[in-house]
Amino acid sequence: MTFLQPFILWGLPLVLLPVIIHLINRMRHRPRQWAAMQFLLAATRSSTSHSKIKNWLILAMRILAVLLLLLFLSRPLVGGWLGWAMAAAPDAILLLVDRSASMESRVAGTDESRREYALKLIASAAGEFENNSHLILIDSATRKPETVSVASLAELPGTQPTDTAADIPAMLQAALDWLIENEAGTAEVWIASDLQSSNWLPGDSRWETLVTAFDSLPQKVRIRLLATTQDSLPNTSISVSELARVQSGETGEVRLAVDLKRSEATADTAAITRTLNGIATEFETRVNGQSTRWRHRVEVGDQSGGWGKLELPADGNPRDNVTYYRYSDDHPPAGLVITESALGPLWQAAASVADTSGRKPAKRLAPDDFTSSDLRDITLVVWQAPLPQGDSATALRQFVNEGGRLVFFPPGEAATTRFAGLGWGEKQEADEEPFKVGRWDEDQGPLANTDEGLLLPLNQLTALQRQRVLGQAAVLAAFNDGQALLARQALGQGEVYFCSTLPLLTWSELGGGMVVVPMLQRLLAAGSARLQRDSVAECGKVGAGDLQLEWTSVETSQRGDVQTQAGVYQSGDRWLVVNRPAAENEFERVEDEVVSALFGGLSFQLFQAKRDDTALQGEIWRMFLFFMLLALLVEAWLIRPRAGVESDEPTPKPQPAPAA
């Protein structure tokens, strides 16, 4: 319960007035012993207990009436997530609004998104405080504090839908910074979010620091969370995870790997509309379970470049139904092999590139001869030597950051050197049975199934020797005992791979070519994005250099906000493809107990929004007025005079009838 006039509560001691008056009245009538009264007291002693109860009830009704009058004058508010007992209107209310792509999910049975629903409830609640509190908006896309009014809340740019993700710890940090900089008094932080796990980041170390910082503030801060986790319609998201332009015979091709994810596990077909340079074509693909990877080829001939998008029909969330891509001029991939071992010719052949004269083997260098200039036209680097250090490591990190692919093979000796957090441990040899591959990722990465759906023969691969991969990374293929065969680490726009065995008969059967060749060929094609002038970014993470340019959407021919809206943009001869973050395609949410634990000992309340809620809180003074009148009526009934009061005149005795 919250009070708009809390100072009136200082009058609560007035509820003792009826008691004081009662005691004073008792002092006015002192008892006197009188012999004749002894008989009257004895006659009425049987009704004394009933009379005391009645008097106590009268006194209680009078006390209750005064209490309800004071509560009525203090204008109490109550309702849902704002039901804080005895809380005055704060000096500042910070509204933390999540406007990530997942907040556009439609609430079942309504025409509103979770974002619109939350804004309506917040506006209804904040309206009661607008004259007493400063309202500060901090949205998930910009995280810049802004003073707002309730009337314009739903129309502000900072509350409109975006294709971004949300970072709840960063939003709370922005709120904390505002409280410190403005030296605010009592404050409340209202958070509106759908509890998407990727936005809340419950394992992030920032939570402990934030709780400590809020707890150490001199003023009291209450945190209230409106969780918009109502039921919503079934939803499917779409995103392009891989794109490569290749030359297939005499025809240029763009190969796409498209991920489809569903909120419910179903097996049926999905209709996909492909728009290529403004021309739309419809396709259907089979979706099994909650996640499916669809591989699609687009013939582009000798076009210098183009753009496209893939779109799903309307469903529970229209914001994740579109994904964009751009293919640029044909930049042929090129490989570079760094090794001094006898495997050099094999790596060169596996990383070779086809041209008009046949296949051209990859370039080969010794580790000591490698310089940064060797990477100008390279898309893949195969490194089989001790891990690079110094200038070589710096050049390779830059290469990967730009979108190149780098794969390390075992040098045969353990070392403490790390690259991108990964390193080589001890060499291991199989005892009686060789190491066998137990699992691998068939949907993504260089070991995925072919476009025709065929498996790479990893289930037939055995190894006699391997070298352990140290560090935390995504394991794309693993042996039966859980040790990694192929691990991946993302770095900038590119990727670093560690393969734990070699294509030598003394090591493994990897030299058969049915695994290592398609793996390296796919990495060659994936790294070709490094040579294009196209920029690819996620909404909310566009680089500072790109933000300085003026971008025009190729769909609308209007200037677009590349930080918040997905699309394909052009600025002169430069192109920028912006898509929502991949994490926004996830449907996992944080449990209520986990969220509550994140705020530790802070004053925190979680409110789960319901579909039939119409307001978060409202004034309830009418209820207190009604109960006050009811208490007075009960008191009046208790003190009413008793019916049939006996007269002081003696009753005349009946006279006998006269004698006849």
N, C-alpha and C positions, 0 to 999 in steps of 0.2 A: 504494500500500500504506500502511495506517495501523496504528499500534501502540497497544494499550491499556496496555502497560507500557514506554513508550519509554526510561525511565531505565536499563533493563538493557542498552540498546545502548551505554552508556558502557563496557561490558566488551568491546567488539569488539577492542581490542588484545590480548585473551587468545588470539586465534587465532594469535599468534606463539609461544605456549608450545611447541608441537611443534618449531618451528625452533630455539628457544633450547635445548631439551633435546638436540636432535640435535647442535648445536654443542658443548655441554658434554661430551657423550659422546665426541666426536672429540678433544677436548683431553685426555681421560683416557688415551688410548693413543697415546703418542708413537712414531714409527717408529724402529727401530734397524737399521743395516746389518748383515747377517749373510750370510756367503759362501754358505752352503748354500741360503738363501732365493732367491738369484738364479735358480737352476734352477726353483724352484716358480713364481716370478713370470712367468718366460718361458713356463711351461706353461699358466698361467691367463690370460695377457694377452688371448687371443682372446675370453674371456667377460666382460671388464671392462665393455665398452659396455652389454651387456644388464643387468649388475648395477647400473649407475648409473641406468638408466631405471627399474628396479624400485624402487630406493631412493627416487627422486624421487616415484614414484607412491604409495609408502607414506607419505611425508611429506605429500603433497597430500591424501590421504584423512584423515589425522589433523587437518590444518588445517580441512578441510571439515567434519568431525564437530564440532569446537569451534564453528565459525561457525553451523552449523545448530542446535546446542544453544542458543546465545544467541538466535537468532531465534525458536526455539520458546518460550523463556521470556518473550519480549517480547510474546507473544500478537498476532501480526499479523492484520490484517483486509485483505481485498481484494475487489474486485468492482465492475464497471461504473463509474458516474460518481463513485465515491468512491475510485478507485484512485490516490491521491496518494502518491508515493514518500516514505518516511521522514517521515510527518506524524504528530505526536503528537495525542492527543485535545484539541480546542480548549477554551478556557474557556467559550465561548458559541457556540451554534449558532442562528442566526436562520432560522426557517422561513417563507419568503415563499410563501404558497399562493394561487394564482389560483383564485377561485371564481366567476368570471364565467359568464354564461349559456352561452357557447361551450364551457366545460369540461364541460358535461353531455352532450356527444356520446358515444355508446356506442362502446366499442372493439370492432372487428369480432371475432366469435368468442367474445365474453364477455358477461356480464350487467352489466358495470361501466362507469361513466362514466369519462372521463379524470380527473376529480377524485378519484373513489374509488380508481382505480388508483394515482394518484400518492400519495395518503395511505397506502395499504397499503405501498408501497415505502419511503416516508419513515419510517413507523413501524418497519419492519423494520431500517432502517439506524440510526435514532436510538436504538433500544433498546440498542445496544452502547456508546453514549456517555452514557446517562442518568445513570450514577453518577459521571461525570467532567466533564460539561459541563452548563451551563444551557441549556435549550431554550426559545426565545422564538418565539411565533407572531405573524406579521403577515399578516393576511388582506387580500384586495384590496378588500373592501367597506368595512371600518372603518379599516384601516391603523393600529390601535391595538396596540402591543406587549403580549403577554400571556404570562406564564410557564405552561408546559404540561407535562404528563407524557405519555409515549408511550401508556400504557394508555387514556387518555381522548381521544386526538387525534382519532379519527374521529367521536366523539360530541359534540365541542365545538360551540357555536353558531357559532364563528368558522370552522368548516370545512364548514358545511352549504351546499347549493346556493342560489344567488341569481339574480335577473334583472338584475344590475348588469353594468357593464363593469369592466375592470381598467386601472389606470394603473401600469405597471411602474416608470417613473422615480419616481413618487411613493412607491411601496412601498420602493424602494431608499433614497430620502431618509429615510423613517421608520426604516429599519434603521440608516442612518448616524447619525441623531440619537440613537438608543438607544445606539449604541456610544460616542458622545461623552459623553452624559449619565451613563452608568454606568461609564465608564472601564474597559471590559472589556479583558482581555488578548487573547491570540490568539483569533481568531473565524473562523467560517465562515458564509457566507450560502448557504442552499440555496433555490433557486427552482424551483417546480413550475408550469409553464405550457404552453399549447398553441401558443405563438408566434404568436398572432393579431396581425396587423400593427397593427390599430387599438388594441390594448392596449400594444404595445411602443413605438409612436411613434418609429421609428428616426430620423426627421428632426428630432426635438425637440432644442432647444438645451440642455436640462437634462443630457443625457448627458455632454457634455464637462465640465460643472461637477461632476457626480457622480464621474466617473473621477478627476479631479484631487483631490477631497476624500477619496476612499477611499485614494488613493495617498499622501496626506500624513498619514494617521493614524500614530501612533507604533507601534501594534501591527500585526502581519501579519494581513491578512484575505484569505481564499480564498473564491472565489465558484464555486458548482457549480450547474449548470442541468440539471434533468430536463425534457426536452422531450417532452411527451405528444402526439406527432404520429403515433401509430399509425393504421392504416387504420380507417375507421369506415363505418357503413352510410350509404346515400344519405339526404340531408336536404333538407327544404324549410322555409323560414321565411316567416312572414306578418306584416305590419304595416300599420296604417292610416296613410297619409301625408297624406290630406286628408279633412276632414269639413265639411260645410256643411248647415245647415237652411234650406230655401227653401220658398216658397209656390208650388206649381205648380197654377194655376187655383184650385179650391176645396179642394184637398188639400195638406196639409203633407207635406213630403218631407225625408228625410235622405239626402244624397248622400255616398257613401264612395269614396275612391280607395285601393285595397288593393294593396300590393306583395307579389309572390310571388317568392322567390329560391331557386334550387336549387344544390346542390353539384355536380351533374352536369347537363350540357346535354341535356335530353330534351324531347320534344314529345308530350304526352299530356294527359289531364284530371286535375284535382285536385279532390278532394271537400272541401267547406268546410261546416262546421256553424256556422250563425249562431244565437246565443242573444240574444233581444231581450226584456228584462224578464222573464227566466226561462223563456221559451218557445223551444225549439230547432227550427230548420228546416234542412234539408240542401240544398246547391246543388252544382253542378259548373261548373268553368270550365276553359277551355283554357289550358295553359301551354306557351309556345314558348321553347325555349332555357333559359338560366339565369335570366332575369329577365322578369317579366310584370306589367303593371299591370291590375288588374281593377276596373272601375267598377261600383258597385252602388247601387241606390236602395231605400230603405225608406220605405213610406208610414206616417206616424205620425198623420195627421189633425190634430186640434186638441189632442193631448196636450201637457201642460205640460212634459214632459221624460221622459227614460228613459235606460237604459244597455244596453249590449250587448257581446258579444264574438264574435270569429271564431276558429274552431279547425280545425286540420288533423288528419288521422289520425296515429297514432303512427309515428315514423320514427327516423332516426339520432340526433336530438336532441329530446326532448320539451319542452325549455325554450323553444324558439322557435316552438312550434306554436300559440300563443295570442296574440291582441292584443285590447285593450279600447278602448272608446270610450263617450262620453256625449254625448247631445244635450240641450240645455236649452230653456228657454222660447224662444218665437219672438221674437227681437230683430231687427226689420227692419233691413237694412243701410242705410247712409246715406253719401253721398259729399260731399266738399268739394273745390272747385277753387280753386287759388291762381294767378291770372294776371292780367296787364293787357293781354294780346294779344287780337287779334281771334278767336283760337281758343276763347275762353271759352265761347260757346254750344255749340260742338261737344263740348267736354269735359263740359259739363253734361248734354247729351243722352246721351253714351256712358256716363256714370256715373249715369244716372237710375235710380229705383227704382219698381217697380210697387206700387200700393196699390188700394184699392177704387174710387177715382175715376179710375184710369188710371195713367200714368207720371208720376212726380214728378221734375223735373230736380234735379240736385245743386246744392247751395248754392255761390255763387261769391263770392270776396273778393279784394281787392288785397293784395299782400304786406305793405304797411305797415299794413293793417287787421287782420292776423291776430294772434290771441292764443290762449293755451292754453285758454281757456274755450270756444272754438269747436269743440273736439274731444270734447266730452262724449258725444255720441251718434253719432260718426263712425266708420266702419269703413274707409274708403279716402280718402286725400288725393292729389289730382293736382296736381303743382307744376310750372308752366312759367314760370320766372323764375330769376334768379340764385340760387344755393344759399343756404339760410337760414343765419343766423349769430346768435349771442347767445341771447336768450330764445326766439326762434322755433325755433332749432335744438334747444335743450334740450327744449322742449315736444314737438317732433316725435319726438325720440329716446324720450321717455317713452311717447308714443303707440304707437310701433312695438314697444317693449319689452313693452307690455301685450297685444300681439297684432294691432295694426292693420297695414294695408298702405299703403305710401307709394311712389308712382311719380313719377320726375322725367323731364321732357322737355327737350330742348335749349333753352337761352336764346339760342343763336346766337353767343355770345362766350365765349372761353376765360377761365378764372379759376383762381386758386390755391386757392380755398376747397374744402374736402372735407366730405363728409357720409358717415359710416360707412365711411371710408377710400376713398370714390370721389369723382371730380370730373370736370369737363368740360375737354377739351383743345381743340385747334384744329378749326375747321369745315373739312370736306373736300368738294370738288366732283368729280363724275364727269367724266372726260375725254371719251372718245368713246362708250363704252358705260356705261349706268347700273349702279349697284351692284345685284347680285342676291343674294338670300338663298340660301346654300348648305346650311345645316343648321339644325335646331332640335330641341328636345327634345319628342318626340311623346307621351311617357309622363307627364310631370309638369310642373307650373307652369301659368301662364295661357295658354300656347300649345299645350297638350296636345290630343290628339284629343278629339272630342266623346264623349259617353256611348255613342253609336251607332257609334263607331269611325271617324268621318269626320275627314279632315284639314282644318285651317285652311289657306286658300289662300296660305300663305307662299311657296310655290314660284313663285307668279305675281307676287309683290311686287317692285317695283324702286324704287330711290331715286336721285335726282339730287344730293342733299346729305345730309350726315350730320355729326354732331359726335362726336368720339372720346371714349370713356369711359376715364378714367384710374383705375388701381388694380386690385387683385386681387379678382376676384369670379367667381362661377359664371356662365358664359355659356350662356343658354338658347336663344339664336338668334344666328347669325353670318352675315355676308356671305361670298361666295366667297373673299375675300382674308384671311379670319380675323378681321376687325374685328367687334366685338360689335354686334348690333342690339338685344338685350335682355340685360342683366346683372342678377344677383340677389345681394344680400348679406343674410344672416340677422343679425338683431339682437334678442336676447331671444326672445320668443315670436312676434315678427312678422318682416316682411321688407321690404327696401328694393329698388326696381327702378330701373334707368336704361335708358331707351329712346333710341337715338341718332338718331332721325329724327322729323319732324313730319308730321301729316296735312294737308299743304299740297301743291298740285300742283307748286310750285316745289321742294319737298323730296322727296316720295315719293307713292306710291299708297296710303298708309296711311289716307287719308281716305275710302276706299271703304266702310269700316265692317265689312268681313268679318273683320278682324283686331283692330282697336283696340276695337270694341264688345264681342266676347266676352272679350277680355283684361281689360278694366276690369270687366265684370260678374262675372267669376270672382274678381277681387281684392276686389270689394265683398263677395261671399259669404264668402270666406276670412277677411276681417277681422272678421266678425261675432262670432268667438270672443272678441274683446276685451270685448264687452258682457255676456258670461255670467259667472255667479258660479262656474262650474266652474274648478278648477285642473287643469292638465295638466302632468305632469312626467315625467322619466325616472328610473328606479330609481338611487338614489345621488345624485340631484341635486334632491331635494325641498327647497323653500325653508325657511329657518329658522322663518318664521312658521307654516307649515303643520305643521312638526314639533312645535310646541308644543301642537297639538290632539290629541285622542284620536280616532282613526279606526277605523271598523268596516267590515269587508268586506261588501259587499252579497251576495256569494255564500255566505259561511259564517256571516254574522251574528256573527263573532268579531273581536276586536281584531287588527289586522294590522300588520306591520312595513312601513310604506310606503317605507322606504329600500332594502329588499332584495327585496320581493315585489311583482310586478305585480298589478294588479287595479283594481277600482272601489271606492272607499271613501267613507263618509259620516260627517260630524261635524255634528250638528244639521241646519241647512239648507244646509250647504256640502258640495260634492262634490269629490272628487279622483280623477283618472284617472292611473294610473301604469303605464307600459309600459317594457320593457327598452330600452336605448339602441339607436338605429338601427344603430350601428357593429357591434353584436353579430350582425347579420344578414349581415355580410360574411364570406367564407371565405378571404380572402387571408392568407397566413402569411409571416413574415420568414424569409429564407433563413439557413442555418446560418452561412455566411461573414459575413453582415451582423451577426448577433447577436454573433459572436466579435469583430468589429471594434468594436462598441459599447463593449466593456469595455477597449479599448486595451491598455495594458501591465499590467493587473491580473492576479493569479493566477486564471485562469479555466479551467473545464473544462465542456464540453457533453457531455451524455449523452442519446442518443436511446433512449427507452424502446422495448422490443420487447414484442410481445404475449405471448411465452412466458417473459418474465422472471418469476422468483419472488422474488428478493431483490436488493437493491442491493449487498450485501456480506455477508461472513461470516468467521468466524475460520478460518484455515488452518493452525493449529499442528500438526494431525495430519499434514499433508503434510511439514512440516519435520522432525517426529519420524521419519517413515518414511524420508526421505532421510538423516537422521543415522544410523539403524540400518543402512541400506544401505551408507553410507560405511564404517562400522565392519566390516561383513561383508567388504567388498572388501579392507580393510586386513588383516583376519585371514587372508584367503586368500593375500594377497601374502607374508605372513611365515611361512606354514606351512613345516615342515621338508620338504626334498626327499626323495622316495621313493628307496630303494635306496642309502643312504649306504655308502660303501666302508669295510671293516674295516681296522684297523691291523695285524692278523695277516697274515703272508705266506701266500699260497695254496700248499699243499703240492704238490710236483711228483709226477706219477703215477709209481709204481715199475714197472720192467719186469717182465714175467712171468717166473717161474723157468724155467730150461731143463729140458727133458724128460730 
